Amino acid sequence: MPVPPPPPTADPWVAAAERRGIRSARAASLSTLLGLILVAVAPIVLFVVDGLAVARVYGRHGAKSVTVTLFEQFVEVIAVGVALLIIAGILYTLCFASFRRVYPGFSGPTGLGIVGLIGCLLILLGLASYLVQSFSASACSVSTLADCAGLSAFYLDLSVVVGGLLLAFIGWIGLIIGIFRIGKRYGSTITKVGAILYIVPVLNVVAPILIYVGVAGIRPQVPAPPPPSGWPRA
C-alpha cells in the first residue's frame, strides 16, 4: 500500500521550509540532468561531429592542431558538466537542510551532502595542483625531470584526489538517501524510484527526470504560507 501524503501543514514556518526544500530539489534535478548530459552524452556527440570535421581539415591544418582543438572542446564540455553536478549537490544539500529544520530524518543526508561537497573541493584542488605541476615539469629537461617536477607533489595531489573521491562518494550516498526520504515523506513512488536509479549505471541519466516529475507532483500538496507579518519564528 502506498503511503498517503501528509495533510497540508497549518504552520506557516513549516510550510515555508517545505516549499524551499521542494524548490531546491526541482532545481537540483534539472542541474543534475544537464550535468549528466554534458558529461556522458556531449563528448560522444563532439567526437562524432568533430571526427567528420577532422576528415575535411586534416590536410590543411595537420593532425596536431586538430587534436589540440578536440581536447580543448572535451575539457570545456566536461568542466561545465562537472560544475553543474556540483551545483546540483549544493542545491540538494540546501534542500535537505530545509527539511531538517522541520522534520526528522534529514540531518544525516544534510551532513553527508556537506561531506560530499568537501570531497568535490578536494578533487578540484588536487587536479588544479596536478596541472600546475605538469606545466612546470613540461619545461624541464628529461635528465632533471625528477628534481624539477617534484614527484612527491604528484603523489600528494593523487592522495588528495583519491580522498576527495571517497568523500564525494559518501556525499552521493547521502543524496540518494535524502531524495528517497523525500519520496517516502510525501508518498511519491516516482521520486523514490528516481533515487534508486541513481545507483544503476546508464539508467542514472533517467533518474533526475523522474525526481523532477515526482517533486513537481509533491509541490501542490504544500500550501503557500501566508504573509510573514506576525510570524512567531523567523
Protein Blocks (a to p, Z undefined) as FASTA:
>chain_A
ZZddddddfblklmmmmmmmmmmmmmmmmmmmmmmmmmmmmmmmmmmmmmmmmmmmmmmn
ojmlmmmmmmmmmmmmmmmmmmmmmmmmmmmmmmmmmmmmmpghilmmmmmmmmmmmmmm
mmmmmmmmmmmmmmmmmmpcfklmmmmnommlmmmmmmmmmmmmmmmmmmmmmmmmmmmm
mmmmnopaklmmmmmmmmpghjlmmmmmmmmmmmmmmmmmpccdddfehpabZZ
